[in-house]
Amino acid sequence: MVRLTAHYDGKVLIPDETVDLPTGIPLRVTVQTDEPVSAMDPIEALDGLGKELWKDIDSVEYQRTEREGWEVFFTNDRSLWSVQVPGIQSIRGLE
């Protein structure tokens, strides 16, 4: 397999470097652009969406207030924990 870079002039693909291939043989060509992944990633396109909603809110204070509403229970040896979050089933785990 030969891997190469090329550019398109509107009619044909032109290799950026000399290609050592026999002439007259059929080739299978797959085209992949060199665009940055972020330009093609729909998830990254959501970055910053709704940021105006948080403009006047201190994120650290908001998180602290939310966590104060949680009830956290530990066993005597603190290896098993349970968190009660309003509106969500309890979350349990091991340390």
Secondary structure, DSSP 4 states (H G I P E B T S, - for coil): -----EEE-SSSEEESS-----TT------------HHHH-TTGGGTTTTGGGGTT--HHHHHHHHHHT-EEEE-TTSSEEEEEETTEEEEEEE-
